[in-house]
Amino acid sequence: MTLEITPIYAVPLAVLMLMLWVNVTKTRAAKGISIGDAGDVALHEKIRRHGNFIEWVPIVLLMMLMAELRGVGDMWLHIAGILLVVSRALHPLGLKADAPKHPLRIVGNTGSLFALVICVAGIGYSYLG
């Protein structure tokens, strides 16, 4: 079986991960901060944007991969992939230290959660259905 759908979403997510990583690295270099954030709120926000991405994306992509291998319907895989890409693109725009309820932060995490739930449900259904 070849994987046709998951890579469509993995590639833009990898690009986004690199962009988030570059933001952290450039700021660290400019401020001479090797580890941690040294109390710099802007750096802390960038670290968390990258960290939150790393906390969500690998597991959802892995679940998408397993769902695709289990034969979960293309439509569901595309919905999960679109939700993940869009939510992970929006989340960093709303992750701000002074705005814990920023709508884009909420949309970003909620979209990632829904993408994960779709994959879990699809895999479960593939065994039970």
C-alpha positions as a LaTeX table, in Angstrom:
\begin{tabular}{lrrr}
\hline
Residue & $x$ (\AA) & $y$ (\AA) & $z$ (\AA) \\
\hline
Met1 & 0.00 & 0.00 & 0.00 \\
Thr2 & 1.29 & 3.45 & $-0.84$ \\
Leu3 & 0.64 & 6.46 & 1.28 \\
Glu4 & $-1.16$ & 9.09 & $-0.75$ \\
Ile5 & $-2.75$ & 11.46 & 1.77 \\
Thr6 & $-0.63$ & 11.84 & 4.92 \\
Pro7 & 2.44 & 13.18 & 3.04 \\
Ile8 & 0.29 & 15.97 & 1.55 \\
Tyr9 & $-0.09$ & 17.37 & 5.05 \\
Ala10 & 3.27 & 16.31 & 6.50 \\
Val11 & 5.23 & 18.49 & 4.07 \\
Pro12 & 3.62 & 21.88 & 4.87 \\
Leu13 & 3.73 & 20.99 & 8.56 \\
Ala14 & 7.46 & 20.30 & 8.29 \\
Val15 & 7.93 & 23.71 & 6.65 \\
Leu16 & 5.94 & 25.36 & 9.43 \\
Met17 & 8.02 & 23.54 & 12.06 \\
Leu18 & 11.19 & 24.87 & 10.45 \\
Met19 & 9.79 & 28.40 & 10.43 \\
Leu20 & 8.96 & 28.18 & 14.14 \\
Trp21 & 12.39 & 26.74 & 14.90 \\
Val22 & 14.12 & 29.53 & 12.94 \\
Asn23 & 12.18 & 32.13 & 14.95 \\
Val24 & 13.48 & 30.64 & 18.19 \\
Thr25 & 17.03 & 30.22 & 16.92 \\
Lys26 & 17.32 & 33.73 & 15.49 \\
Thr27 & 16.08 & 35.27 & 18.73 \\
Arg28 & 18.41 & 33.14 & 20.83 \\
Ala29 & 21.37 & 34.18 & 18.68 \\
Ala30 & 20.42 & 37.87 & 18.71 \\
Lys31 & 20.01 & 37.91 & 22.50 \\
Gly32 & 22.85 & 35.54 & 23.35 \\
Ile33 & 20.55 & 33.12 & 25.19 \\
Ser34 & 21.59 & 29.49 & 24.81 \\
Ile35 & 19.18 & 27.67 & 27.13 \\
Gly36 & 15.84 & 28.72 & 28.54 \\
Asp37 & 14.43 & 32.17 & 27.96 \\
Ala38 & 16.35 & 34.25 & 30.55 \\
Gly39 & 13.08 & 35.95 & 31.48 \\
Asp40 & 12.56 & 37.29 & 27.95 \\
Val41 & 8.81 & 37.09 & 27.30 \\
Ala42 & 9.13 & 37.34 & 23.52 \\
Leu43 & 11.60 & 34.46 & 23.44 \\
His44 & 9.44 & 32.45 & 25.82 \\
Glu45 & 6.45 & 32.90 & 23.48 \\
Lys46 & 8.50 & 31.73 & 20.50 \\
Ile47 & 9.77 & 28.71 & 22.44 \\
Arg48 & 6.21 & 27.77 & 23.41 \\
Arg49 & 4.92 & 28.25 & 19.85 \\
His50 & 7.52 & 25.81 & 18.62 \\
Gly51 & 7.06 & 23.51 & 21.63 \\
Asn52 & 3.29 & 23.36 & 21.29 \\
Phe53 & 3.71 & 22.47 & 17.62 \\
Ile54 & 6.11 & 19.66 & 18.57 \\
Glu55 & 3.70 & 18.43 & 21.25 \\
Trp56 & 0.80 & 18.04 & 18.81 \\
Val57 & 1.96 & 17.46 & 15.26 \\
Pro58 & 4.03 & 14.27 & 15.51 \\
Ile59 & 1.31 & 12.29 & 17.29 \\
Val60 & $-1.45$ & 13.48 & 14.97 \\
Leu61 & 0.64 & 12.73 & 11.87 \\
Leu62 & 1.45 & 9.30 & 13.28 \\
Met63 & $-2.25$ & 8.68 & 13.90 \\
Met64 & $-3.05$ & 9.89 & 10.36 \\
Leu65 & $-0.45$ & 7.48 & 9.02 \\
Met66 & $-1.92$ & 4.58 & 10.96 \\
Ala67 & $-5.45$ & 5.57 & 9.92 \\
Glu68 & $-4.40$ & 5.68 & 6.29 \\
Leu69 & $-2.74$ & 2.28 & 6.57 \\
Arg70 & $-5.91$ & 0.92 & 8.20 \\
Gly71 & $-7.97$ & 2.11 & 5.23 \\
Val72 & $-9.81$ & 4.96 & 6.93 \\
Gly73 & $-11.72$ & 6.91 & 4.29 \\
Asp74 & $-9.90$ & 9.55 & 2.29 \\
Met75 & $-12.42$ & 12.22 & 3.23 \\
Trp76 & $-11.72$ & 11.73 & 6.95 \\
Leu77 & $-7.97$ & 11.80 & 6.41 \\
His78 & $-8.25$ & 15.02 & 4.42 \\
Ile79 & $-10.46$ & 16.60 & 7.08 \\
Ala80 & $-7.94$ & 15.66 & 9.78 \\
Gly81 & $-5.03$ & 16.91 & 7.67 \\
Ile82 & $-6.67$ & 20.21 & 6.80 \\
Leu83 & $-7.68$ & 20.76 & 10.43 \\
Leu84 & $-4.13$ & 20.05 & 11.57 \\
Val85 & $-2.44$ & 22.32 & 9.03 \\
Val86 & $-4.85$ & 25.20 & 9.50 \\
Ser87 & $-4.92$ & 24.94 & 13.28 \\
Arg88 & $-1.13$ & 24.70 & 13.57 \\
Ala89 & $-0.73$ & 27.71 & 11.25 \\
Leu90 & $-3.19$ & 29.79 & 13.31 \\
His91 & $-2.10$ & 28.73 & 16.78 \\
Pro92 & 1.24 & 30.63 & 16.87 \\
Leu93 & $-0.59$ & 33.84 & 15.94 \\
Gly94 & $-2.74$ & 33.53 & 19.05 \\
Leu95 & $-0.21$ & 32.18 & 21.55 \\
Lys96 & 0.63 & 35.32 & 23.52 \\
Ala97 & 1.67 & 35.61 & 27.14 \\
Asp98 & $-0.78$ & 38.43 & 27.79 \\
Ala99 & $-3.77$ & 36.85 & 26.00 \\
Pro100 & $-4.47$ & 33.35 & 27.36 \\
Lys101 & $-7.91$ & 33.25 & 25.73 \\
His102 & $-6.87$ & 34.56 & 22.32 \\
Pro103 & $-9.30$ & 33.12 & 19.74 \\
Leu104 & $-6.55$ & 31.86 & 17.43 \\
Arg105 & $-4.92$ & 29.99 & 20.30 \\
Ile106 & $-8.21$ & 28.31 & 21.10 \\
Val107 & $-8.95$ & 27.55 & 17.44 \\
Gly108 & $-5.44$ & 26.17 & 17.01 \\
Asn109 & $-5.61$ & 23.76 & 19.91 \\
Thr110 & $-9.22$ & 22.78 & 19.25 \\
Gly111 & $-8.50$ & 22.03 & 15.58 \\
Ser112 & $-5.55$ & 19.86 & 16.54 \\
Leu113 & $-7.68$ & 18.03 & 19.08 \\
Phe114 & $-10.42$ & 17.38 & 16.51 \\
Ala115 & $-7.85$ & 16.11 & 14.01 \\
Leu116 & $-6.57$ & 13.66 & 16.62 \\
Val117 & $-10.10$ & 12.54 & 17.56 \\
Ile118 & $-10.95$ & 11.91 & 13.90 \\
Cys119 & $-7.90$ & 9.68 & 13.53 \\
Val120 & $-8.55$ & 7.81 & 16.78 \\
Ala121 & $-12.20$ & 7.27 & 15.83 \\
Gly122 & $-11.26$ & 6.14 & 12.34 \\
Ile123 & $-8.73$ & 3.64 & 13.62 \\
Gly124 & $-11.16$ & 2.37 & 16.24 \\
Tyr125 & $-13.90$ & 2.00 & 13.64 \\
Ser126 & $-11.52$ & 0.13 & 11.33 \\
Tyr127 & $-11.17$ & $-2.55$ & 14.00 \\
Leu128 & $-14.74$ & $-2.59$ & 15.24 \\
Gly129 & $-16.68$ & $-1.79$ & 12.09 \\
\hline
\end{tabular}
